[in-house]
Amino acid sequence: MGDRGVGKSFWSSVLKDDAARTAISPIYPRLGLDKLSVALGFSEVIAQTGYPSARILRSLIESKLHPDLIWRSVILTSINPTWHPENWKDIDWAARCKWIESNPEKEERMLSGFNHKLVSEGRTHLVVFDALDRLGNSWQEIRLLTKALLTVALDMRSFTALRAKIFIRPDMESDREIWSIRDGSKLKLNIVNLNWNTQDLYGFVWHWFLLEPGTSNDFAALVKKLVKAEINIVPGEHLIEVPPAILEDEENQKKLFEVMSGKMMGAGTRKGHPYTWIPKHLADARGKVSLRSFIIALRIAASNTPTSAATSMTYDNIKRGVQQASHK
C-alpha cells in the first residue's frame, strides 16, 4: 500500500520483468524471485491481451456480468496456455466470463492442475495488479471491481503456488465497503506499507549519483573523504553496494548533502538545515513524503542554481523546488 509517487508501479514493473527479477534475486534470497513466473492482471498500460482495459471493464459491468467472473477470467488467462480451455485466446472477455460462469468445475480443475505442476517444479505463479485507481471513472466503479478482486485473491490462497500481488492506495485501504468481504481481515494482515523515511530518500539519491557515469567517481571520492567509506565503482554495473554508513547514519548523510546544499536554509541558524527541511516541508498531513516529490524538488533546486553559487543548490532554489514539487 502506498500513495502516488512512492514506487508501486516501479515494483510492479520489476516483478514483471524477468531480467530485473534475476538481477535483484540475490539481494532478496528468501523471496524466491528466481522461481517466479509473473503476469500482469491489471496496470495503467492499455491494449494488453492479459487483462481488459478500463473501457472493456465498464462494458462487462454494464452487461450485468458479475465482477468476480472478470478477475477469474484474468487469472485463468494468466496461466500457461496449455491449461486454457479450447480456443480461449480467440474469444473476447465477455465470452470468457460466461464460460467460467457455466464451467466452474472445469475452471477449478485447470487451476488445480497448473498449481500441481508448479508445486512439482518448485515454482510459483504471481499475478500482479497495479493502478487500481484506473479501474473506472467513478469511485463506485473502482470500489466494485476492487472488492471483487480482493474476493478472488482470497480464493487464490487455496492454491499453494498461485499468488496475487495487489498494489493499493491508502484511500482504498480505508474504505470499509471494499473490505466488507468474507475474511477480508486476513488480507489486511498482509498489507505492507511503502514508506520513505529521510534516510531512504537520501539513500536513493546516493544510488542515483553512483549509477550516473558523470557523478559516480566524484561522489565516491566525496564519501571517502567525508565518511571514510570505500565504494567500489564497476563501469556498467547496475547494482552497486552502498556502505551502510551513508544509508543509515543521518549525520553522515547530512555531511554529504550540505556539500551540495549549504548548511542552512537562510542567513540565520534558526532557518533549519536543508537535509531535514526538505522532507519536513514535502510531507503530507500524515507526515509521509513521496519519492517522486522529493526528486522533483531536488531537480528543480539544482537546475536553477546560478554559476556563481558556492553549492549545487541555494536555499532560495530549494524553497522554490519544494514549493513546485508540492503541487505536482
ABEGO torsion letter per residue (X at the ends): XBBBGAGAAAAAAAAABAAAAAAAAAABAAAGAAABBBBBABBABBGBAABBBAAAAAAAAAAGBBAAAAAAAAAAAABBAAABBBGAAABBAAAAAAAAAABAAAAAAAAAAAAAAAAAAGBBBBBBBBGAAAABABAAAAAAAAAAAAAAAAAAAABAABBBBBBBBAAAAABAAAABBBGAAAAAAABBBBBBBAAAAAAAAAAAAAABAAAAAAAAAAAAAAAGBBBBBBBGBABBBBBAAAAABAAAAAAAAAAAAEABAEABAAAEBAAAAAAAAABBAAGBBBAAAAAAAAAAAAAABBAABABABBAAAAAAAAAAAAAX
